[in-house]
Amino acid sequence: MTEYKTEAQKKKFYRTSDWNKLRQQALVRDNYECQQCKREGKVHVDSIKVQGERKSVELNVHHKYEIEHYPKLALVLDNLETLCLNCHNKMHNRVFGEQKKKRWDDEMW
């Protein structure tokens, strides 16, 4: 069985045609919409390719059970869901630029 413990192993997996085909199936199944935003009553859809410009990345396909710990589920469609970049980063605790809590709660004179 293949392992996905190192960054190199994961990168190799995410470049395979099997992953790209399955990723596309997940996007189509989820109607190119972020499933977490949908659960929250919001809508976040994929960007549209403009001729001559680079398409911006709006959506990722997320493994519900990470391949590092569950390698048997790496290519299982039911283990995938479409997420926008923001929701995907939140799932992995990679939130940037959030306001720090103020140290004091009282007014300044």
MARFIDREN-736157 format. One record per residue: residue number from 0; residue in one letter; chain; x, y, z of N, C-alpha, C, O in turn. Coordinates in steps of 0.001 Angstrom, whole numbers, plus 500000, padded with zeros to 6 digits. Example, Ala and Ser with C-alpha at 12.3 -4.5 7.8 and 13.67 -1.06 7.14 Angstrom:
2
i = 0 aa = a ch = A n.x = 513190 n.y = 494310 n.z = 507800 ca.x = 512300 ca.y = 495500 ca.z = 507800 c.x = 513200 c.y = 496700 c.z = 507800 o.x = 514236 o.y = 496681 o.z = 508465
i = 1 aa = s ch = A n.x = 512850 n.y = 497750 n.z = 507080 ca.x = 513670 ca.y = 498940 ca.z = 507140 c.x = 512900 c.y = 500030 c.z = 507870 o.x = 513409 o.y = 501138 o.z = 508039
END
This chain:
109
i = 0 aa = m ch = A n.x = 500834 n.y = 498818 n.z = 500000 ca.x = 500000 ca.y = 500000 ca.z = 500000 c.x = 500882 c.y = 501250 c.z = 500000 o.x = 501935 o.y = 501281 o.z = 500636
i = 1 aa = t ch = A n.x = 500439 n.y = 502263 n.z = 499285 ca.x = 501184 ca.y = 503511 ca.z = 499193 c.x = 501013 c.y = 504324 c.z = 500468 o.x = 499932 o.y = 504369 o.z = 501056
i = 2 aa = e ch = A n.x = 502092 n.y = 504958 n.z = 500876 ca.x = 502045 ca.y = 505850 ca.z = 502035 c.x = 502144 c.y = 507293 c.z = 501564 o.x = 502743 o.y = 507583 o.z = 500529
i = 3 aa = y ch = A n.x = 501553 n.y = 508184 n.z = 502333 ca.x = 501588 ca.y = 509612 ca.z = 502023 c.x = 502021 c.y = 510378 c.z = 503270 o.x = 501312 o.y = 511271 o.z = 503735
i = 4 aa = k ch = A n.x = 503171 n.y = 510031 n.z = 503801 ca.x = 503660 ca.y = 510648 ca.z = 505038 c.x = 504481 c.y = 511908 c.z = 504779 o.x = 504376 o.y = 512876 o.z = 505533
i = 5 aa = t ch = A n.x = 505285 n.y = 511912 n.z = 503737 ca.x = 506162 ca.y = 513055 ca.z = 503469 c.x = 505520 c.y = 514000 c.z = 502452 o.x = 504606 o.y = 513618 o.z = 501722
i = 6 aa = e ch = A n.x = 506011 n.y = 515224 n.z = 502418 ca.x = 505524 ca.y = 516207 ca.z = 501443 c.x = 505763 c.y = 515723 c.z = 500012 o.x = 504917 o.y = 515927 o.z = 499141
i = 7 aa = a ch = A n.x = 506893 n.y = 515093 n.z = 499770 ca.x = 507220 ca.y = 514593 ca.z = 498429 c.x = 506222 c.y = 513521 c.z = 497993 o.x = 505788 o.y = 513505 o.z = 496841
i = 8 aa = q ch = A n.x = 505864 n.y = 512637 n.z = 498904 ca.x = 504888 ca.y = 511589 ca.z = 498581 c.x = 503515 c.y = 512194 c.z = 498280 o.x = 502825 o.y = 511750 o.z = 497363
i = 9 aa = k ch = A n.x = 503125 n.y = 513204 n.z = 499052 ca.x = 501836 ca.y = 513861 ca.z = 498828 c.x = 501824 c.y = 514608 c.z = 497505 o.x = 500854 o.y = 514527 o.z = 496752
i = 10 aa = k ch = A n.x = 502897 n.y = 515334 n.z = 497217 ca.x = 502980 ca.y = 516069 ca.z = 495946 c.x = 502890 c.y = 515120 c.z = 494761 o.x = 502213 o.y = 515404 o.z = 493773
i = 11 aa = k ch = A n.x = 503577 n.y = 513994 n.z = 494868 ca.x = 503541 ca.y = 512995 ca.z = 493795 c.x = 502111 c.y = 512489 c.z = 493590 o.x = 501658 o.y = 512349 o.z = 492454
i = 12 aa = f ch = A n.x = 501409 n.y = 512219 n.z = 494678 ca.x = 500018 ca.y = 511756 ca.z = 494597 c.x = 499131 c.y = 512792 c.z = 493915 o.x = 498352 o.y = 512455 o.z = 493023
i = 13 aa = y ch = A n.x = 499248 n.y = 514053 n.z = 494333 ca.x = 498376 ca.y = 515107 ca.z = 493799 c.x = 498689 c.y = 515465 c.z = 492340 o.x = 497967 o.y = 516254 o.z = 491731
i = 14 aa = r ch = A n.x = 499741 n.y = 514901 n.z = 491786 ca.x = 500062 ca.y = 515115 ca.z = 490362 c.x = 499621 c.y = 513943 c.z = 489487 o.x = 499805 o.y = 513990 o.z = 488270
i = 15 aa = t ch = A n.x = 499047 n.y = 512902 n.z = 490071 ca.x = 498662 ca.y = 511722 ca.z = 489287 c.x = 497376 c.y = 511977 c.z = 488498 o.x = 496544 o.y = 512799 o.z = 488881
i = 16 aa = s ch = A n.x = 497240 n.y = 511257 n.z = 487398 ca.x = 496022 ca.y = 511389 ca.z = 486593 c.x = 494820 c.y = 510805 c.z = 487331 o.x = 493704 o.y = 511299 o.z = 487173
i = 17 aa = d ch = A n.x = 495030 n.y = 509760 n.z = 488136 ca.x = 493927 ca.y = 509188 ca.z = 488916 c.x = 493336 c.y = 510228 c.z = 489858 o.x = 492116 o.y = 510353 o.z = 489962
i = 18 aa = w ch = A n.x = 494212 n.y = 510987 n.z = 490556 ca.x = 493723 ca.y = 512036 ca.z = 491457 c.x = 493010 c.y = 513125 c.z = 490676 o.x = 491935 o.y = 513567 o.z = 491083
i = 19 aa = n ch = A n.x = 493580 n.y = 513569 n.z = 489566 ca.x = 492968 ca.y = 514652 ca.z = 488792 c.x = 491600 c.y = 514265 c.z = 488245 o.x = 490694 o.y = 515097 o.z = 488207
i = 20 aa = k ch = A n.x = 491438 n.y = 513016 n.z = 487822 ca.x = 490126 ca.y = 512546 ca.z = 487338 c.x = 489114 c.y = 512529 c.z = 488476 o.x = 487980 o.y = 512978 o.z = 488312
i = 21 aa = l ch = A n.x = 489524 n.y = 512011 n.z = 489623 ca.x = 488617 ca.y = 511926 ca.z = 490765 c.x = 488275 c.y = 513322 c.z = 491294 o.x = 487137 o.y = 513583 o.z = 491683
i = 22 aa = r ch = A n.x = 489261 n.y = 514205 n.z = 491303 ca.x = 489044 ca.y = 515587 ca.z = 491727 c.x = 487984 c.y = 516245 c.z = 490851 o.x = 487094 o.y = 516932 o.z = 491353
i = 23 aa = q ch = A n.x = 488081 n.y = 516036 n.z = 489555 ca.x = 487112 ca.y = 516602 ca.z = 488616 c.x = 485717 c.y = 516036 c.z = 488869 o.x = 484727 o.y = 516762 o.z = 488792
i = 24 aa = q ch = A n.x = 485638 n.y = 514742 n.z = 489170 ca.x = 484338 ca.y = 514117 ca.z = 489484 c.x = 483708 c.y = 514763 c.z = 490720 o.x = 482501 o.y = 515002 o.z = 490756
i = 25 aa = a ch = A n.x = 484535 n.y = 515043 n.z = 491733 ca.x = 484036 ca.y = 515672 ca.z = 492959 c.x = 483522 c.y = 517080 c.z = 492668 o.x = 482477 o.y = 517473 o.z = 493186
i = 26 aa = l ch = A n.x = 484240 n.y = 517840 n.z = 491850 ca.x = 483809 ca.y = 519195 ca.z = 491492 c.x = 482468 c.y = 519168 c.z = 490762 o.x = 481580 o.y = 519970 o.z = 491051
i = 27 aa = v ch = A n.x = 482329 n.y = 518248 n.z = 489820 ca.x = 481081 ca.y = 518126 ca.z = 489060 c.x = 479947 c.y = 517713 c.z = 489994 o.x = 478866 o.y = 518301 o.z = 489958
i = 28 aa = r ch = A n.x = 480193 n.y = 516698 n.z = 490835 ca.x = 479171 ca.y = 516226 ca.z = 491782 c.x = 478702 c.y = 517360 c.z = 492688 o.x = 477511 o.y = 517472 o.z = 492979
i = 29 aa = d ch = A n.x = 479644 n.y = 518209 n.z = 493139 ca.x = 479320 ca.y = 519298 ca.z = 494056 c.x = 478920 c.y = 520586 c.z = 493334 o.x = 478792 o.y = 521641 o.z = 493956
i = 30 aa = n ch = A n.x = 478727 n.y = 520491 n.z = 492026 ca.x = 478261 ca.y = 521612 ca.z = 491205 c.x = 479192 c.y = 522826 c.z = 491290 o.x = 478744 o.y = 523970 o.z = 491217
i = 31 aa = y ch = A n.x = 480495 n.y = 522557 n.z = 491447 ca.x = 481502 ca.y = 523621 ca.z = 491521 c.x = 481150 c.y = 524657 c.z = 492593 o.x = 481352 o.y = 525855 o.z = 492396
i = 32 aa = e ch = A n.x = 480620 n.y = 524186 n.z = 493730 ca.x = 480256 ca.y = 525058 ca.z = 494841 c.x = 480935 c.y = 524579 c.z = 496117 o.x = 481105 o.y = 523378 o.z = 496330
i = 33 aa = c ch = A n.x = 481319 n.y = 525528 n.z = 496960 ca.x = 481884 ca.y = 525192 ca.z = 498263 c.x = 480794 c.y = 524581 c.z = 499130 o.x = 479764 o.y = 525210 o.z = 499374
i = 34 aa = q ch = A n.x = 481017 n.y = 523372 n.z = 499590 ca.x = 480011 ca.y = 522662 ca.z = 500372 c.x = 479869 c.y = 523224 c.z = 501783 o.x = 478777 o.y = 523177 o.z = 502348
i = 35 aa = q ch = A n.x = 480936 n.y = 523751 n.z = 502362 ca.x = 480855 ca.y = 524345 ca.z = 503701 c.x = 480066 c.y = 525650 c.z = 503649 o.x = 479210 o.y = 525896 o.z = 504499
i = 36 aa = c ch = A n.x = 480354 n.y = 526479 n.z = 502659 ca.x = 479588 ca.y = 527719 ca.z = 502494 c.x = 478102 c.y = 527379 c.z = 502299 o.x = 477225 o.y = 528047 o.z = 502847
i = 37 aa = k ch = A n.x = 477844 n.y = 526358 n.z = 501532 ca.x = 476471 ca.y = 525932 ca.z = 501267 c.x = 475773 c.y = 525533 c.z = 502575 o.x = 474611 o.y = 525880 o.z = 502790
i = 38 aa = r ch = A n.x = 476486 n.y = 524803 n.z = 503447 ca.x = 475909 ca.y = 524412 ca.z = 504739 c.x = 475599 c.y = 525637 c.z = 505598 o.x = 474682 o.y = 525610 o.z = 506418
i = 39 aa = e ch = A n.x = 476370 n.y = 526714 n.z = 505405 ca.x = 476168 ca.y = 527948 ca.z = 506170 c.x = 475179 c.y = 528901 c.z = 505495 o.x = 474968 o.y = 530018 o.z = 505966
i = 40 aa = g ch = A n.x = 474579 n.y = 528460 n.z = 504401 ca.x = 473593 ca.y = 529281 ca.z = 503698 c.x = 474191 c.y = 530312 c.z = 502772 o.x = 473499 o.y = 531234 o.z = 502341
i = 41 aa = k ch = A n.x = 475488 n.y = 530170 n.z = 502452 ca.x = 476163 ca.y = 531103 ca.z = 501546 c.x = 476421 c.y = 530390 c.z = 500213 o.x = 476241 o.y = 529178 o.z = 500096
i = 42 aa = v ch = A n.x = 476838 n.y = 531158 n.z = 499233 ca.x = 477178 ca.y = 530591 ca.z = 497932 c.x = 478584 c.y = 531027 c.z = 497558 o.x = 478898 o.y = 532217 o.z = 497581
i = 43 aa = h ch = A n.x = 479426 n.y = 530069 n.z = 497215 ca.x = 480770 ca.y = 530376 ca.z = 496714 c.x = 481046 c.y = 529401 c.z = 495578 o.x = 481243 o.y = 528206 o.z = 495798
i = 44 aa = v ch = A n.x = 481056 n.y = 529931 n.z = 494363 ca.x = 481253 ca.y = 529094 ca.z = 493185 c.x = 482641 c.y = 529327 c.z = 492591 o.x = 483348 o.y = 530263 o.z = 492967
i = 45 aa = d ch = A n.x = 483008 n.y = 528466 n.z = 491668 ca.x = 484315 ca.y = 528545 ca.z = 491028 c.x = 484400 c.y = 529774 c.z = 490130 o.x = 483386 o.y = 530277 o.z = 489648
i = 46 aa = s ch = A n.x = 485618 n.y = 530245 n.z = 489915 ca.x = 485841 ca.y = 531377 ca.z = 489018 c.x = 485666 c.y = 530922 c.z = 487569 o.x = 485688 o.y = 529728 o.z = 487270
i = 47 aa = i ch = A n.x = 485496 n.y = 531876 n.z = 486700 ca.x = 485315 ca.y = 531592 ca.z = 485276 c.x = 486600 c.y = 531937 c.z = 484547 o.x = 487195 o.y = 532988 o.z = 484783
i = 48 aa = k ch = A n.x = 487026 n.y = 531050 n.z = 483662 ca.x = 488244 ca.y = 531259 ca.z = 482877 c.x = 488002 c.y = 532345 c.z = 481845 o.x = 487059 o.y = 532267 o.z = 481058
i = 49 aa = v ch = A n.x = 488863 n.y = 533362 n.z = 481851 ca.x = 488814 ca.y = 534442 ca.z = 480874 c.x = 489939 c.y = 534202 c.z = 479877 o.x = 491087 o.y = 533988 o.z = 480268
i = 50 aa = q ch = A n.x = 489611 n.y = 534238 n.z = 478593 ca.x = 490585 ca.y = 533984 ca.z = 477538 c.x = 491797 c.y = 534895 c.z = 477674 o.x = 491656 o.y = 536114 o.z = 477774
i = 51 aa = g ch = A n.x = 492974 n.y = 534311 n.z = 477678 ca.x = 494211 ca.y = 535074 ca.z = 477737 c.x = 494676 c.y = 535409 c.z = 479144 o.x = 495750 o.y = 535983 o.z = 479320
i = 52 aa = e ch = A n.x = 493881 n.y = 535057 n.z = 480150 ca.x = 494252 ca.y = 535319 ca.z = 481537 c.x = 494342 c.y = 534009 c.z = 482310 o.x = 493727 o.y = 533005 o.z = 481949
i = 53 aa = r ch = A n.x = 495111 n.y = 534046 n.z = 483364 ca.x = 495236 ca.y = 532867 ca.z = 484216 c.x = 493996 c.y = 532761 c.z = 485108 o.x = 493573 o.y = 533748 o.z = 485710
i = 54 aa = k ch = A n.x = 493425 n.y = 531574 n.z = 485190 ca.x = 492231 ca.y = 531354 ca.z = 485998 c.x = 492606 c.y = 531394 c.z = 487477 o.x = 493556 o.y = 530732 o.z = 487895
i = 55 aa = s ch = A n.x = 491870 n.y = 532163 n.z = 488262 ca.x = 492158 ca.y = 532221 ca.z = 489693 c.x = 491620 c.y = 530972 c.z = 490386 o.x = 490560 o.y = 530460 o.z = 490027
i = 56 aa = v ch = A n.x = 492348 n.y = 530496 n.z = 491365 ca.x = 491936 ca.y = 529317 ca.z = 492111 c.x = 490935 c.y = 529751 c.z = 493168 o.x = 491250 o.y = 530574 o.z = 494027
i = 57 aa = e ch = A n.x = 489739 n.y = 529204 n.z = 493107 ca.x = 488693 ca.y = 529520 ca.z = 494075 c.x = 488323 c.y = 528302 c.z = 494911 o.x = 487946 o.y = 528435 o.z = 496075
i = 58 aa = l ch = A n.x = 488429 n.y = 527112 n.z = 494316 ca.x = 487969 ca.y = 525902 ca.z = 494977 c.x = 489070 c.y = 524856 c.z = 495086 o.x = 489916 o.y = 524726 o.z = 494202
i = 59 aa = n ch = A n.x = 489039 n.y = 524120 n.z = 496183 ca.x = 489910 ca.y = 522961 ca.z = 496396 c.x = 489023 c.y = 521751 c.z = 496630 o.x = 487868 o.y = 521882 o.z = 497035
i = 60 aa = v ch = A n.x = 489568 n.y = 520585 n.z = 496374 ca.x = 488874 ca.y = 519352 ca.z = 496736 c.x = 489580 c.y = 518813 c.z = 497972 o.x = 490781 o.y = 518541 o.z = 497955
i = 61 aa = h ch = A n.x = 488813 n.y = 518666 n.z = 499035 ca.x = 489325 ca.y = 518335 ca.z = 500364 c.x = 489062 c.y = 516870 c.z = 500697 o.x = 487972 o.y = 516352 o.z = 500453
i = 62 aa = h ch = A n.x = 490082 n.y = 516205 n.z = 501262 ca.x = 489898 ca.y = 514867 ca.z = 501803 c.x = 489312 c.y = 514993 c.z = 503210 o.x = 489943 o.y = 515587 o.z = 504085
i = 63 aa = k ch = A n.x = 488141 n.y = 514455 n.z = 503439 ca.x = 487530 ca.y = 514492 ca.z = 504772 c.x = 488407 c.y = 513729 c.z = 505767 o.x = 488636 o.y = 514176 o.z = 506890
i = 64 aa = y ch = A n.x = 488885 n.y = 512581 n.z = 505329 ca.x = 489844 ca.y = 511797 ca.z = 506117 c.x = 491175 c.y = 511900 c.z = 505393 o.x = 491321 o.y = 511397 o.z = 504279
i = 65 aa = e ch = A n.x = 492140 n.y = 512549 n.z = 506019 ca.x = 493403 ca.y = 512890 ca.z = 505380 c.x = 494167 c.y = 511665 c.z = 504884 o.x = 494179 o.y = 510620 o.z = 505535
i = 66 aa = i ch = A n.x = 494798 n.y = 511807 n.z = 503734 ca.x = 495506 ca.y = 510683 ca.z = 503115 c.x = 496705 c.y = 510233 c.z = 503943 o.x = 497128 o.y = 509081 o.z = 503850
i = 67 aa = e ch = A n.x = 497243 n.y = 511124 n.z = 504739 ca.x = 498376 ca.y = 510775 ca.z = 505589 c.x = 497990 c.y = 509693 c.z = 506603 o.x = 498783 o.y = 508802 o.z = 506908
i = 68 aa = h ch = A n.x = 496770 n.y = 509785 n.z = 507115 ca.x = 496302 ca.y = 508850 ca.z = 508131 c.x = 495411 c.y = 507743 c.z = 507576 o.x = 495302 o.y = 506673 o.z = 508174
i = 69 aa = y ch = A n.x = 494778 n.y = 507997 n.z = 506442 ca.x = 493857 ca.y = 507032 ca.z = 505818 c.x = 494200 c.y = 506853 c.z = 504338 o.x = 493420 o.y = 507260 o.z = 503478
i = 70 aa = p ch = A n.x = 495342 n.y = 506259 n.z = 504029 ca.x = 495759 ca.y = 506146 ca.z = 502631 c.x = 494796 c.y = 505332 c.z = 501765 o.x = 494737 o.y = 505539 o.z = 500553
i = 71 aa = k ch = A n.x = 494050 n.y = 504419 n.z = 502364 ca.x = 493093 ca.y = 503608 ca.z = 501593 c.x = 491945 c.y = 504459 c.z = 501049 o.x = 491286 o.y = 504065 o.z = 500086
i = 72 aa = l ch = A n.x = 491701 n.y = 505617 n.z = 501656 ca.x = 490601 ca.y = 506491 ca.z = 501234 c.x = 491055 c.y = 507610 c.z = 500301 o.x = 490271 o.y = 508499 o.z = 499970
i = 73 aa = a ch = A n.x = 492303 n.y = 507568 n.z = 499882 ca.x = 492855 ca.y = 508643 ca.z = 499047 c.x = 492092 c.y = 508809 c.z = 497737 o.x = 491914 o.y = 509930 o.z = 497261
i = 74 aa = l ch = A n.x = 491645 n.y = 507712 n.z = 497156 ca.x = 490945 ca.y = 507769 ca.z = 495866 c.x = 489500 c.y = 507285 c.z = 495980 o.x = 488999 o.y = 506587 o.z = 495099
i = 75 aa = v ch = A n.x = 488837 n.y = 507663 n.z = 497072 ca.x = 487423 ca.y = 507319 ca.z = 497285 c.x = 486608 c.y = 508604 c.z = 497171 o.x = 486798 o.y = 509540 o.z = 497947
i = 76 aa = l ch = A n.x = 485709 n.y = 508639 n.z = 496207 ca.x = 484925 ca.y = 509848 ca.z = 495935 c.x = 484135 c.y = 510318 c.z = 497153 o.x = 484022 o.y = 511523 o.z = 497380
i = 77 aa = d ch = A n.x = 483592 n.y = 509404 n.z = 497933 ca.x = 482796 ca.y = 509789 ca.z = 499106 c.x = 483648 c.y = 510428 c.z = 500202 o.x = 483105 o.y = 511003 o.z = 501145
i = 78 aa = n ch = A n.x = 484961 n.y = 510336 n.z = 500090 ca.x = 485859 ca.y = 510954 ca.z = 501071 c.x = 486248 c.y = 512377 c.z = 500647 o.x = 487064 o.y = 513013 o.z = 501315
i = 79 aa = l ch = A n.x = 485687 n.y = 512873 n.z = 499570 ca.x = 486055 ca.y = 514183 ca.z = 499037 c.x = 484896 c.y = 515157 c.z = 499114 o.x = 483733 o.y = 514771 o.z = 498995
i = 80 aa = e ch = A n.x = 485228 n.y = 516433 n.z = 499315 ca.x = 484229 ca.y = 517485 ca.z = 499191 c.x = 484895 c.y = 518751 c.z = 498672 o.x = 486069 o.y = 519011 o.z = 498940
i = 81 aa = t ch = A n.x = 484134 n.y = 519522 n.z = 497934 ca.x = 484624 ca.y = 520764 ca.z = 497352 c.x = 484517 c.y = 521873 c.z = 498384 o.x = 483467 o.y = 522072 o.z = 498995
i = 82 aa = l ch = A n.x = 485627 n.y = 522598 n.z = 498572 ca.x = 485665 ca.y = 523718 ca.z = 499514 c.x = 486334 c.y = 524911 c.z = 498853 o.x = 487228 o.y = 524749 o.z = 498022
i = 83 aa = c ch = A n.x = 485898 n.y = 526116 n.z = 499225 ca.x = 486600 ca.y = 527313 ca.z = 498764 c.x = 487916 c.y = 527401 c.z = 499536 o.x = 488093 o.y = 526715 o.z = 500543
i = 84 aa = l ch = A n.x = 488819 n.y = 528227 n.z = 499077 ca.x = 490127 ca.y = 528343 ca.z = 499721 c.x = 490008 c.y = 528727 c.z = 501191 o.x = 490720 o.y = 528188 o.z = 502038
i = 85 aa = n ch = A n.x = 489112 n.y = 529653 n.z = 501491 ca.x = 488949 ca.y = 530114 ca.z = 502859 c.x = 488486 c.y = 528976 c.z = 503781 o.x = 489064 o.y = 528767 o.z = 504847
i = 86 aa = c ch = A n.x = 487464 n.y = 528256 n.z = 503375 ca.x = 486952 ca.y = 527143 ca.z = 504186 c.x = 487982 c.y = 526020 c.z = 504292 o.x = 488123 o.y = 525403 o.z = 505348
i = 87 aa = h ch = A n.x = 488697 n.y = 525757 n.z = 503206 ca.x = 489718 ca.y = 524704 ca.z = 503229 c.x = 490825 c.y = 525071 c.z = 504216 o.x = 491286 o.y = 524221 o.z = 504978
i = 88 aa = n ch = A n.x = 491247 n.y = 526327 n.z = 504202 ca.x = 492279 ca.y = 526767 ca.z = 505147 c.x = 491776 c.y = 526681 c.z = 506587 o.x = 492534 o.y = 526304 o.z = 507481
i = 89 aa = k ch = A n.x = 490516 n.y = 527024 n.z = 506822 ca.x = 489948 ca.y = 526911 ca.z = 508167 c.x = 489945 c.y = 525456 c.z = 508632 o.x = 490228 o.y = 525176 o.z = 509797
i = 90 aa = m ch = A n.x = 489626 n.y = 524530 n.z = 507725 ca.x = 489598 ca.y = 523100 ca.z = 508070 c.x = 490963 c.y = 522623 c.z = 508559 o.x = 491061 o.y = 521729 o.z = 509399
i = 91 aa = h ch = A n.x = 492015 n.y = 523238 n.z = 508015 ca.x = 493379 ca.y = 522835 ca.z = 508355 c.x = 494046 c.y = 523811 c.z = 509324 o.x = 495263 o.y = 523781 o.z = 509506
i = 92 aa = n ch = A n.x = 493237 n.y = 524677 n.z = 509946 ca.x = 493755 ca.y = 525672 ca.z = 510896 c.x = 494851 c.y = 526547 c.z = 510301 o.x = 495844 o.y = 526853 o.z = 510961
i = 93 aa = r ch = A n.x = 494661 n.y = 526945 n.z = 509048 ca.x = 495614 ca.y = 527830 ca.z = 508366 c.x = 494931 c.y = 529166 c.z = 508106 o.x = 494783 o.y = 529573 o.z = 506954
i = 94 aa = v ch = A n.x = 494517 n.y = 529845 n.z = 509158 ca.x = 493797 ca.y = 531115 ca.z = 509015 c.x = 494796 c.y = 532244 c.z = 509176 o.x = 495502 o.y = 532327 o.z = 510181
i = 95 aa = f ch = A n.x = 494851 n.y = 533111 n.z = 508177 ca.x = 495812 ca.y = 534209 ca.z = 508148 c.x = 495098 c.y = 535543 c.z = 508287 o.x = 493964 o.y = 535704 o.z = 507837
i = 96 aa = g ch = A n.x = 495778 n.y = 536501 n.z = 508916 ca.x = 495289 ca.y = 537869 ca.z = 508942 c.x = 494100 c.y = 538112 c.z = 509845 o.x = 493421 o.y = 539127 o.z = 509692
i = 97 aa = e ch = A n.x = 493823 n.y = 537221 n.z = 510779 ca.x = 492719 ca.y = 537467 ca.z = 511694 c.x = 493123 c.y = 538516 c.z = 512719 o.x = 494293 o.y = 538624 o.z = 513088
i = 98 aa = q ch = A n.x = 492156 n.y = 539276 n.z = 513166 ca.x = 492404 ca.y = 540298 ca.z = 514167 c.x = 492783 c.y = 539634 c.z = 515482 o.x = 492134 o.y = 538686 o.z = 515923
i = 99 aa = k ch = A n.x = 493828 n.y = 540137 n.z = 516096 ca.x = 494190 ca.y = 539652 ca.z = 517421 c.x = 493242 c.y = 540273 c.z = 518431 o.x = 492790 o.y = 541405 o.z = 518252
i = 100 aa = k ch = A n.x = 492938 n.y = 539531 n.z = 519497 ca.x = 492088 ca.y = 540065 ca.z = 520547 c.x = 492821 c.y = 541196 c.z = 521260 o.x = 494021 o.y = 541117 o.z = 521520
i = 101 aa = k ch = A n.x = 492072 n.y = 542243 n.z = 521568 ca.x = 492666 ca.y = 543339 ca.z = 522301 c.x = 492990 c.y = 542879 c.z = 523715 o.x = 492251 o.y = 542108 o.z = 524327
i = 102 aa = r ch = A n.x = 494101 n.y = 543370 n.z = 524207 ca.x = 494529 ca.y = 542955 ca.z = 525538 c.x = 493638 c.y = 543567 c.z = 526614 o.x = 493323 o.y = 542923 o.z = 527614
i = 103 aa = w ch = A n.x = 493233 n.y = 544828 n.z = 526394 ca.x = 492397 ca.y = 545510 ca.z = 527372 c.x = 491036 c.y = 545738 c.z = 526758 o.x = 490891 o.y = 545981 o.z = 525560
i = 104 aa = d ch = A n.x = 490049 n.y = 545650 n.z = 527621 ca.x = 488671 ca.y = 545783 ca.z = 527164 c.x = 488066 c.y = 547152 c.z = 527493 o.x = 486965 o.y = 547470 o.z = 527044
i = 105 aa = d ch = A n.x = 488783 n.y = 547954 n.z = 528272 ca.x = 488230 ca.y = 549231 ca.z = 528684 c.x = 488606 c.y = 550368 c.z = 527733 o.x = 489417 o.y = 550185 o.z = 526825
i = 106 aa = e ch = A n.x = 488021 n.y = 551520 n.z = 527947 ca.x = 488259 ca.y = 552656 ca.z = 527056 c.x = 489593 c.y = 553320 c.z = 527362 o.x = 490125 o.y = 553253 o.z = 528471
i = 107 aa = m ch = A n.x = 490103 n.y = 553962 n.z = 526322 ca.x = 491296 ca.y = 554784 ca.z = 526494 c.x = 490832 c.y = 556209 c.z = 526763 o.x = 489869 o.y = 556652 o.z = 526137
i = 108 aa = w ch = A n.x = 491496 n.y = 556972 n.z = 527696 ca.x = 491086 ca.y = 558349 ca.z = 527948 c.x = 491782 c.y = 559274 c.z = 527030 o.x = 491565 o.y = 560484 o.z = 527091
END
